[in-house]
Amino acid sequence: MAEDSDIGMVTEVLPKGMVRVRLDDGRVIRAGLSTAAKHGMVRLLKGDRVRVKISLYDSQRAQITQKISS
């Protein structure tokens, strides 16, 4: 597990495999699936909890690294 990862909830499913995620600290970002998650055939729906790794270059973009089971 990466130190710079945050946890949030999927609020909207966007086209081309992107989702909008509201982080626990209140920020809203746009995120896509990591390559490992794509190979694992992860399906994301509104309301799913996910762990994201925020980009160092753009704080509004992230990669979903894990779907958290509830």
C-alpha positions as YAML, in Angstrom:
chain: A
units: angstrom
residues:
- id: 1
  name: MET
  ca: [0.00, 0.00, 0.00]
- id: 2
  name: ALA
  ca: [1.41, 3.37, -1.03]
- id: 3
  name: GLU
  ca: [1.84, 6.13, 1.53]
- id: 4
  name: ASP
  ca: [0.43, 8.80, -0.78]
- id: 5
  name: SER
  ca: [-2.89, 7.03, -1.35]
- id: 6
  name: ASP
  ca: [-6.29, 8.32, -0.27]
- id: 7
  name: ILE
  ca: [-9.68, 6.69, 0.14]
- id: 8
  name: GLY
  ca: [-12.88, 7.96, -1.41]
- id: 9
  name: MET
  ca: [-16.26, 7.08, -2.91]
- id: 10
  name: VAL
  ca: [-17.23, 6.92, -6.58]
- id: 11
  name: THR
  ca: [-19.84, 9.64, -7.21]
- id: 12
  name: GLU
  ca: [-20.15, 9.45, -11.00]
- id: 13
  name: VAL
  ca: [-19.13, 7.06, -13.76]
- id: 14
  name: LEU
  ca: [-17.69, 8.97, -16.74]
- id: 15
  name: PRO
  ca: [-17.00, 7.82, -20.33]
- id: 16
  name: LYS
  ca: [-13.79, 6.03, -21.37]
- id: 17
  name: GLY
  ca: [-13.25, 4.22, -18.07]
- id: 18
  name: MET
  ca: [-13.02, 7.34, -15.93]
- id: 19
  name: VAL
  ca: [-14.88, 8.01, -12.68]
- id: 20
  name: ARG
  ca: [-15.36, 11.00, -10.41]
- id: 21
  name: VAL
  ca: [-14.30, 10.29, -6.82]
- id: 22
  name: ARG
  ca: [-15.10, 12.28, -3.66]
- id: 23
  name: LEU
  ca: [-12.23, 11.77, -1.23]
- id: 24
  name: ASP
  ca: [-12.78, 11.49, 2.51]
- id: 25
  name: ASP
  ca: [-11.24, 14.97, 2.98]
- id: 26
  name: GLY
  ca: [-13.91, 16.50, 0.68]
- id: 27
  name: ARG
  ca: [-11.90, 16.97, -2.53]
- id: 28
  name: VAL
  ca: [-13.43, 15.79, -5.82]
- id: 29
  name: ILE
  ca: [-11.06, 14.29, -8.40]
- id: 30
  name: ARG
  ca: [-11.22, 12.40, -11.69]
- id: 31
  name: ALA
  ca: [-9.68, 8.94, -11.67]
- id: 32
  name: GLY
  ca: [-9.04, 6.01, -13.98]
- id: 33
  name: LEU
  ca: [-8.26, 2.38, -13.30]
- id: 34
  name: SER
  ca: [-4.65, 1.31, -12.88]
- id: 35
  name: THR
  ca: [-3.31, -1.29, -15.31]
- id: 36
  name: ALA
  ca: [-3.44, -4.03, -12.69]
- id: 37
  name: ALA
  ca: [-7.10, -3.23, -11.93]
- id: 38
  name: LYS
  ca: [-7.96, -3.32, -15.65]
- id: 39
  name: HIS
  ca: [-6.46, -6.81, -15.95]
- id: 40
  name: GLY
  ca: [-8.47, -7.93, -12.93]
- id: 41
  name: MET
  ca: [-11.75, -6.92, -14.63]
- id: 42
  name: VAL
  ca: [-12.80, -4.53, -11.86]
- id: 43
  name: ARG
  ca: [-16.25, -2.98, -12.34]
- id: 44
  name: LEU
  ca: [-16.98, 0.28, -10.58]
- id: 45
  name: LEU
  ca: [-20.43, 1.59, -9.72]
- id: 46
  name: LYS
  ca: [-21.65, 4.73, -8.03]
- id: 47
  name: GLY
  ca: [-21.16, 4.37, -4.27]
- id: 48
  name: ASP
  ca: [-18.15, 2.01, -4.40]
- id: 49
  name: ARG
  ca: [-15.28, 2.78, -2.00]
- id: 50
  name: VAL
  ca: [-11.86, 2.93, -3.67]
- id: 51
  name: ARG
  ca: [-8.22, 3.63, -2.84]
- id: 52
  name: VAL
  ca: [-6.62, 6.14, -5.22]
- id: 53
  name: LYS
  ca: [-3.07, 7.28, -5.88]
- id: 54
  name: ILE
  ca: [-3.08, 11.00, -6.71]
- id: 55
  name: SER
  ca: [-0.81, 12.22, -9.50]
- id: 56
  name: LEU
  ca: [2.22, 14.24, -8.48]
- id: 57
  name: TYR
  ca: [1.78, 16.47, -11.53]
- id: 58
  name: ASP
  ca: [-1.98, 17.17, -11.41]
- id: 59
  name: SER
  ca: [-3.79, 17.05, -8.08]
- id: 60
  name: GLN
  ca: [-7.15, 16.67, -9.85]
- id: 61
  name: ARG
  ca: [-6.20, 13.33, -11.45]
- id: 62
  name: ALA
  ca: [-5.62, 9.93, -9.87]
- id: 63
  name: GLN
  ca: [-5.34, 6.19, -10.49]
- id: 64
  name: ILE
  ca: [-7.62, 3.72, -8.74]
- id: 65
  name: THR
  ca: [-5.38, 1.09, -7.20]
- id: 66
  name: GLN
  ca: [-7.91, -0.89, -5.17]
- id: 67
  name: LYS
  ca: [-11.65, -1.37, -4.78]
- id: 68
  name: ILE
  ca: [-12.49, -1.60, -1.09]
- id: 69
  name: SER
  ca: [-15.12, -4.22, -0.29]
- id: 70
  name: SER
  ca: [-17.83, -3.03, 2.03]
...
